[in-house]
Amino acid sequence: MDVHERVLQVALESFSHFGYKGTTMEQVARAAGVGKGTVYSLFDSKESLFQEILSRVIASMRSAVDEVLVPGAPFFTNLERGMRRVVRFRKEHEVLVKLALEVRQYGVGPARDGLLQVERSIVGFLKRYIEQGIAQGDVKPCNPELIAFILLRTYTAMVTDWENSHDPLSDDELVDVFHLVFAGGLAASEGGERPNERIGDSAE
């Protein structure tokens, strides 16, 4: 592993354990076994190092979504699979979990900006997928960015907020709610995809 990759690996671990506020360039350098000047030669500030980490997290999230999309599957089946994976990725990834905790503790700041950047990336990805659905005739004409935002916020609430006072929804329940609430309203054809048209309800 070269110095650049070692610094990034150590920085990822540091941001995961200590958050943005608790991570310093000196700490990263020490853990990577290099001088602080070496770290600054690669990244001119903690902010630029943090941006590189976020870019890699976003890329990993997109790869995780691609893994569950099935070529030839109905549009809304793949959309639900992608929604489920991205929400769980955000819920379970150590960096994103730590940043969310930091936001609850300190409010505004780089951690909040970082989470908003991740959300914008997700909304952008969903927007493009919905635009593809419109072009293919699977989705009614709509404001794809607004629908993407609503989908993300609502699906996140089903997976995370619901669990604060209820038993977690099973994969089958999530699929059924998704098709009832979202697919039925967005589908270009009346009624959307029927349950027997869905394949492989659990893709994880």
C-alpha positions as CSV (number, residue, x, y, z in Angstrom):
1,M,0.0,0.0,0.0
2,D,1.5,3.4,-1.0
3,V,1.6,6.4,1.3
4,H,-1.5,8.0,-0.3
5,E,-3.6,4.9,0.3
6,R,-2.3,4.4,3.8
7,V,-3.2,7.9,4.8
8,L,-6.7,7.5,3.3
9,Q,-7.2,4.3,5.1
10,V,-6.1,5.7,8.4
11,A,-8.2,8.9,7.9
12,L,-11.3,6.7,7.2
13,E,-10.8,4.9,10.5
14,S,-10.2,8.2,12.3
15,F,-13.3,9.9,10.9
16,S,-15.3,6.7,11.7
17,H,-14.2,6.6,15.3
18,F,-13.7,10.3,16.2
19,G,-15.8,12.1,13.7
20,Y,-14.8,15.3,11.8
21,K,-14.3,17.4,14.9
22,G,-12.2,14.8,16.7
23,T,-9.8,14.1,13.8
24,T,-6.6,16.0,13.3
25,M,-4.0,15.9,10.6
26,E,-1.3,15.2,13.2
27,Q,-3.3,12.3,14.5
28,V,-3.7,10.9,10.9
29,A,0.0,11.3,10.3
30,R,1.0,9.5,13.5
31,A,-1.4,6.6,12.8
32,A,-0.1,6.3,9.2
33,G,3.5,6.3,10.4
34,V,4.5,9.4,8.4
35,G,5.3,13.0,9.1
36,K,2.6,15.7,9.3
37,G,4.3,17.4,6.3
38,T,3.8,14.3,4.2
39,V,0.1,14.3,4.9
40,Y,-0.1,18.0,4.0
41,S,1.8,17.3,0.8
42,L,-1.0,15.0,-0.2
43,F,-4.0,17.0,1.2
44,D,-3.6,20.7,1.8
45,S,-6.2,20.7,4.7
46,K,-8.4,18.4,6.8
47,E,-11.3,19.6,4.7
48,S,-9.7,18.3,1.5
49,L,-8.9,15.0,3.2
50,F,-12.5,14.8,4.4
51,Q,-13.8,15.4,0.9
52,E,-11.7,12.6,-0.5
53,I,-13.1,10.2,2.2
54,L,-16.7,11.3,1.4
55,S,-16.0,10.8,-2.4
56,R,-14.9,7.2,-1.6
57,V,-17.9,6.5,0.6
58,I,-20.3,7.8,-2.1
59,A,-18.5,5.6,-4.7
60,S,-18.8,2.6,-2.4
61,M,-22.5,3.3,-1.8
62,R,-23.1,3.4,-5.6
63,S,-21.3,0.1,-6.0
64,A,-23.4,-1.4,-3.3
65,V,-26.5,-0.3,-5.1
66,D,-25.3,-1.6,-8.4
67,E,-24.8,-5.0,-6.8
68,V,-28.5,-5.5,-6.1
69,L,-29.9,-4.2,-9.4
70,V,-30.9,-7.1,-11.6
71,P,-30.8,-6.6,-15.4
72,G,-34.2,-7.2,-16.9
73,A,-36.0,-6.9,-13.6
74,P,-39.1,-4.6,-13.6
75,F,-38.3,-0.9,-13.0
76,F,-39.9,-0.6,-9.6
77,T,-38.4,-3.8,-8.4
78,N,-34.9,-2.5,-9.0
79,L,-35.9,0.9,-7.6
80,E,-37.1,-0.6,-4.4
81,R,-33.9,-2.8,-4.1
82,G,-31.7,0.2,-4.7
83,M,-33.7,2.3,-2.1
84,R,-33.3,-0.5,0.5
85,R,-29.6,-0.9,-0.1
86,V,-28.8,2.9,0.0
87,V,-30.8,3.5,3.2
88,R,-29.2,0.6,4.9
89,F,-25.7,1.6,3.7
90,R,-26.2,5.1,5.3
91,K,-27.5,3.5,8.4
92,E,-24.7,1.0,8.8
93,H,-21.5,2.7,7.4
94,E,-19.3,3.7,10.3
95,V,-18.3,7.1,8.9
96,L,-21.9,8.1,8.2
97,V,-23.1,6.9,11.5
98,K,-20.4,8.9,13.3
99,L,-21.1,12.0,11.3
100,A,-24.9,11.7,12.1
101,L,-24.0,11.4,15.8
102,E,-21.7,14.5,15.6
103,V,-24.5,16.5,13.9
104,R,-26.9,15.6,16.8
105,Q,-24.2,16.7,19.3
106,Y,-22.9,19.9,17.7
107,G,-25.5,20.9,15.0
108,V,-24.2,22.7,12.0
109,G,-20.6,22.3,10.7
110,P,-18.5,20.2,8.4
111,A,-20.2,16.9,9.5
112,R,-23.6,18.2,8.6
113,D,-22.3,19.6,5.3
114,G,-20.8,16.1,4.6
115,L,-24.1,14.3,5.3
116,L,-25.9,16.8,3.0
117,Q,-23.4,16.1,0.3
118,V,-24.1,12.4,0.6
119,E,-27.8,13.0,0.5
120,R,-27.5,15.2,-2.6
121,S,-25.5,12.5,-4.3
122,I,-28.2,9.9,-3.5
123,V,-31.0,12.2,-4.7
124,G,-29.0,12.9,-7.9
125,F,-28.6,9.1,-8.5
126,L,-32.3,8.5,-7.9
127,K,-33.3,11.5,-10.1
128,R,-31.3,10.0,-13.0
129,Y,-32.9,6.6,-12.5
130,I,-36.4,8.1,-12.4
131,E,-35.7,10.1,-15.6
132,Q,-34.7,6.8,-17.2
133,G,-38.0,5.3,-16.0
134,I,-39.9,8.3,-17.6
135,A,-38.0,7.9,-20.8
136,Q,-38.8,4.1,-20.9
137,G,-42.5,4.7,-20.2
138,D,-42.4,3.1,-16.8
139,V,-42.9,6.3,-14.8
140,K,-45.5,9.0,-15.1
141,P,-44.2,12.5,-16.1
142,C,-43.1,14.2,-12.9
143,N,-40.5,16.3,-11.2
144,P,-37.8,13.6,-10.9
145,E,-35.7,15.5,-8.4
146,L,-38.6,16.2,-6.1
147,I,-39.8,12.6,-6.3
148,A,-36.3,11.4,-5.6
149,F,-36.1,13.6,-2.5
150,I,-39.5,12.4,-1.2
151,L,-38.6,8.7,-1.9
152,L,-35.3,9.0,0.0
153,R,-36.8,10.8,3.0
154,T,-39.8,8.6,3.3
155,Y,-38.0,5.3,2.8
156,T,-35.4,6.4,5.4
157,A,-38.2,7.1,7.8
158,M,-39.6,3.6,7.2
159,V,-36.3,1.9,7.8
160,T,-35.0,4.0,10.7
161,D,-37.6,6.2,12.4
162,W,-40.2,3.4,12.4
163,E,-37.8,1.2,14.4
164,N,-37.7,3.8,17.3
165,S,-41.1,2.7,18.4
166,H,-42.0,-0.4,16.4
167,D,-40.5,-3.7,15.4
168,P,-38.3,-3.4,12.3
169,L,-40.1,-4.0,9.0
170,S,-39.2,-7.2,7.2
171,D,-37.9,-7.1,3.6
172,D,-41.3,-8.4,2.4
173,E,-43.1,-5.6,4.4
174,L,-40.8,-3.0,2.9
175,V,-41.5,-4.3,-0.6
176,D,-45.2,-4.3,-0.1
177,V,-45.3,-0.8,1.3
178,F,-43.1,0.5,-1.4
179,H,-45.3,-0.9,-4.1
180,L,-48.5,0.2,-2.4
181,V,-47.4,3.8,-1.6
182,F,-44.9,4.6,-4.4
183,A,-45.1,2.3,-7.4
184,G,-48.9,2.5,-7.5
185,G,-48.7,6.3,-7.8
186,L,-45.7,6.6,-10.0
187,A,-46.3,3.8,-12.5
188,A,-47.3,5.0,-16.0
189,S,-49.7,2.0,-16.3
190,E,-52.6,1.9,-13.8
191,G,-51.8,-0.1,-10.7
192,G,-48.1,-0.3,-11.4
193,E,-46.3,-3.7,-11.1
194,R,-48.4,-6.4,-9.5
195,P,-46.8,-8.5,-6.7
196,N,-46.5,-11.6,-9.0
197,E,-44.4,-9.5,-11.4
198,R,-41.8,-8.9,-8.7
199,I,-38.8,-11.2,-8.7
200,G,-36.5,-12.0,-5.8
201,D,-38.1,-9.8,-3.1
202,S,-34.9,-10.1,-1.0
203,A,-31.8,-9.2,-3.0
204,E,-29.3,-9.0,-0.1
